[in-house]
Amino acid sequence: MKFQRTLPVAADHNGAKISVVAFLDSIGYGTVGYGPLAEGWRQQPATEKQTALLHKLGLAVRVGLTKGEAADLLAAVLGDWG
C-alpha cells in the first residue's frame, strides 16, 4: 500500500475545484473534498473555548481536533438548545 499525503479542498466553483485537484494529483498529493467554501471552517483547529467546554463535559479531546469535530461533539452531547 502506497502512503499518500492528502489535503482538504473546499470550493464553490466546480471547475476551479477540478483544476486544483488535478494540480495536487500531478505533484503527488491526494485530496479530501470539504464541500463549499462555507464549510471550510470545519477543518480549522478547534478553539480553546471549544476544547475547554468539552473537557468540562468530561470528554477526552484528542490533539488536532477540528472546529467541525468539536461542533459535532457538542451538538451530540448538548442536543438542540435552540
C-alpha positions in Angstrom: 0.0 0.0 0.0 1.4 3.4 -1.0 1.3 6.2 1.6 0.0 9.4 0.1 -0.4 12.8 1.9 -3.8 14.4 1.4 -5.0 17.9 1.5 -8.5 19.3 2.1 -10.2 21.1 -0.8 -13.3 23.3 -0.4 -14.7 25.3 -3.4 -17.8 26.9 -4.6 -16.8 26.6 -8.3 -16.6 23.1 -9.6 -14.2 24.0 -12.4 -11.8 25.5 -10.0 -12.0 22.5 -7.7 -11.3 20.2 -10.6 -8.2 22.2 -11.6 -6.9 22.3 -8.0 -7.4 18.6 -7.5 -5.7 17.8 -10.9 -2.7 20.0 -9.9 -2.4 18.4 -6.5 -2.6 15.0 -8.0 0.1 15.9 -10.5 2.5 16.7 -7.7 1.7 13.6 -5.7 -1.0 14.7 -3.2 -4.4 13.2 -2.7 -7.4 15.3 -1.8 -10.4 15.2 0.5 -13.5 17.1 -0.5 -14.8 19.6 2.1 -17.8 20.8 0.0 -18.4 24.5 -0.4 -16.2 27.3 1.0 -18.9 28.0 3.6 -18.0 24.6 5.2 -14.2 25.3 5.1 -14.3 26.4 8.8 -14.8 22.8 9.8 -11.2 21.9 9.0 -9.7 24.7 11.2 -8.3 23.8 14.6 -10.8 23.8 17.4 -10.8 26.9 19.6 -9.6 26.9 23.3 -13.2 27.6 24.3 -14.5 24.6 22.5 -11.9 22.2 23.9 -12.4 23.7 27.4 -16.1 23.1 27.2 -15.6 19.5 26.0 -13.2 18.9 29.0 -15.8 20.3 31.4 -18.3 17.9 30.0 -15.9 15.1 30.8 -15.0 14.3 27.2 -11.4 13.4 26.2 -10.2 15.7 23.5 -7.5 14.5 21.1 -4.7 16.7 19.8 -5.6 18.1 16.4 -9.4 18.2 16.9 -11.0 20.4 14.3 -13.8 23.0 14.8 -16.1 20.9 12.9 -15.4 17.8 15.0 -15.8 19.9 18.2 -19.1 21.3 17.0 -20.4 17.9 16.1 -19.4 16.5 19.6 -21.0 19.5 21.4 -24.2 19.1 19.3 -24.3 15.3 20.1 -23.8 15.9 23.9 -25.9 19.0 24.4 -28.6 18.4 21.8 -30.6 21.1 20.2 -30.8 24.0 22.7 -32.3 26.4 20.1 
